[in-house]
Amino acid sequence: MNVPEYKFHTGIIFTTIFMIVLLSACGIASRTANTGGTIGANVSKSSGTSHSLNNIQKELHIVHEEWQGTPFILGGNSKRGVDCSSFTQIVFDRHFGVELPRNTREQIQVGDGVRRSAVRPGDLIFFRTTRRDLHVGIAVNGDEFLHASTSSGVMISSMSERYWATRFLGVRRVM
């Protein structure tokens, strides 16, 4: 029995495309600092700005009071509705003078990688919420983080909650 040649080639092409998609979706950024070169992934800090951990924590509580309950809207960038990466971008720019890229996949590439046990206020906390989707928030302390939740809007959650603990991906320090 002869198998038509096109079926063989179609199988190889399908397998190749499937592997490329699979591998690209599972990539995780390295733990080294980004020194630039990637468009939109540079972190700039205001010159002479020094943020004590206590001041960062106080500022994040002020942000929480101002934004609490703001609904999650994919692509949103205001108090009428905001998504997680826009929220972190706005907070870092307006409250700490740090420019972040617009999307989560670029944000996970900036700053320095930090161990989960060394989290401090102001660190970016990343989660893999689905096979393809990432979520980002800002550490308020060693366990809590401020973020734009898809279900409840802007809020503070605990990394120890089962949902977040099982989806934890990594931490990046940008200040």
C-alpha positions in Angstrom: 0.0 0.0 0.0 1.5 3.3 -1.1 1.0 6.4 1.2 0.6 9.6 -0.8 3.7 11.8 -0.4 1.7 14.9 0.5 0.3 13.3 3.6 3.9 12.6 4.9 4.9 16.2 4.3 1.7 17.6 5.8 2.4 15.6 9.0 5.9 16.9 9.3 4.8 20.5 8.7 2.0 20.2 11.3 4.4 18.6 13.8 7.0 21.4 13.3 4.4 24.2 13.7 3.0 22.5 16.8 6.4 22.3 18.4 7.3 25.9 17.6 4.0 27.1 19.2 4.4 24.9 22.2 8.0 25.9 22.9 7.4 29.6 22.4 4.4 29.6 24.8 6.4 28.0 27.5 9.4 30.3 27.6 10.4 32.0 30.8 12.6 35.0 30.9 16.1 34.6 32.4 16.9 35.8 35.9 19.5 38.3 34.7 19.0 42.0 34.5 18.0 43.4 31.2 20.6 46.0 30.1 18.5 47.3 27.3 18.4 46.4 23.6 14.8 45.1 23.7 12.4 47.7 22.5 10.2 48.9 25.3 11.9 46.7 28.0 14.1 49.3 29.5 13.6 50.3 33.1 14.4 53.9 33.8 14.7 55.4 37.2 14.5 59.0 38.2 17.9 60.2 39.0 18.6 60.6 42.7 15.3 58.8 43.7 15.7 56.6 46.7 12.8 54.6 48.0 13.0 53.1 51.5 11.0 49.8 51.9 8.8 51.5 54.4 8.0 54.4 52.1 7.3 52.0 49.2 4.9 50.0 51.4 3.1 53.2 52.5 2.8 54.4 48.9 1.4 51.1 47.8 -1.3 51.3 50.5 -2.2 54.8 49.2 -2.4 53.4 45.7 -4.7 50.7 47.0 -7.0 53.2 48.6 -7.1 55.3 45.4 -7.6 52.3 43.0 -9.4 49.7 45.1 -12.3 48.2 43.2 -11.4 49.7 39.8 -12.7 47.0 37.4 -10.4 44.9 35.3 -10.7 45.7 31.6 -8.3 44.1 29.2 -6.4 47.0 27.5 -7.8 49.5 30.1 -5.5 52.1 31.5 -7.5 54.3 33.7 -9.7 54.2 36.9 -12.6 53.4 34.6 -10.9 50.0 34.0 -7.4 48.7 34.0 -5.6 45.5 33.2 -2.8 44.1 35.3 0.2 45.2 33.3 -1.2 48.7 32.7 -1.8 49.0 36.4 1.8 48.2 37.3 3.1 50.5 34.6 0.9 53.4 35.9 1.8 52.8 39.6 5.6 52.6 38.9 5.6 55.7 36.7 3.4 57.9 38.8 4.5 56.9 42.3 8.1 55.8 41.9 9.4 57.4 38.7 10.1 54.1 37.1 9.1 53.4 33.5 7.9 49.8 32.7 7.0 48.3 29.4 3.2 48.0 28.7 2.7 44.3 28.6 3.4 41.5 31.1 5.7 39.5 28.8 8.0 42.5 28.5 7.7 43.4 32.2 9.0 39.9 33.2 12.2 40.6 31.4 13.2 43.8 33.2 15.0 44.2 36.5 16.7 41.4 38.4 15.3 38.0 39.3 14.6 37.5 43.0 13.9 34.4 45.0 10.4 34.0 46.4 11.8 34.0 49.9 13.5 37.4 49.4 10.4 39.3 48.1 10.2 42.9 49.4 7.8 45.8 48.8 7.8 47.1 45.2 8.9 43.9 43.6 6.9 42.7 40.5 5.3 39.3 41.2 4.4 37.1 38.2 1.9 34.3 37.9 1.0 31.9 35.0 -2.8 32.0 35.1 -3.3 29.8 32.0 -0.9 28.0 29.7 -0.6 31.2 27.7 -1.5 34.0 30.1 0.7 35.8 32.6 -0.5 38.0 35.5 1.5 40.7 37.3 1.2 42.4 40.6 3.3 44.5 43.0 4.6 43.1 46.3 3.3 45.0 49.3 5.2 42.8 51.8 6.6 39.3 51.8 3.2 37.7 51.2 0.7 40.3 49.9 0.6 41.9 46.5 -1.4 44.6 44.9 -2.9 43.9 41.5 -5.8 44.3 39.0 -7.7 41.1 39.5 -9.9 39.9 36.7 -12.7 39.0 39.1 -12.6 41.8 41.7 -10.7 44.6 40.1 -7.8 46.3 41.9 -7.2 44.6 45.3 -4.6 43.1 47.6 -4.2 39.4 47.6 -2.0 36.9 49.4 0.5 34.8 47.5 -0.2 32.0 50.1 -3.8 31.7 48.8 -4.0 28.4 47.0 -5.0 29.9 43.7 -1.9 32.2 43.6 0.5 29.8 45.3 -0.1 27.2 42.6 0.4 29.7 39.8 3.5 31.6 41.1 6.0 32.1 38.3 8.7 34.6 39.6 9.7 37.9 41.0 11.6 40.8 39.4 13.1 43.7 41.3 13.1 47.0 39.3 13.8 49.4 42.2 
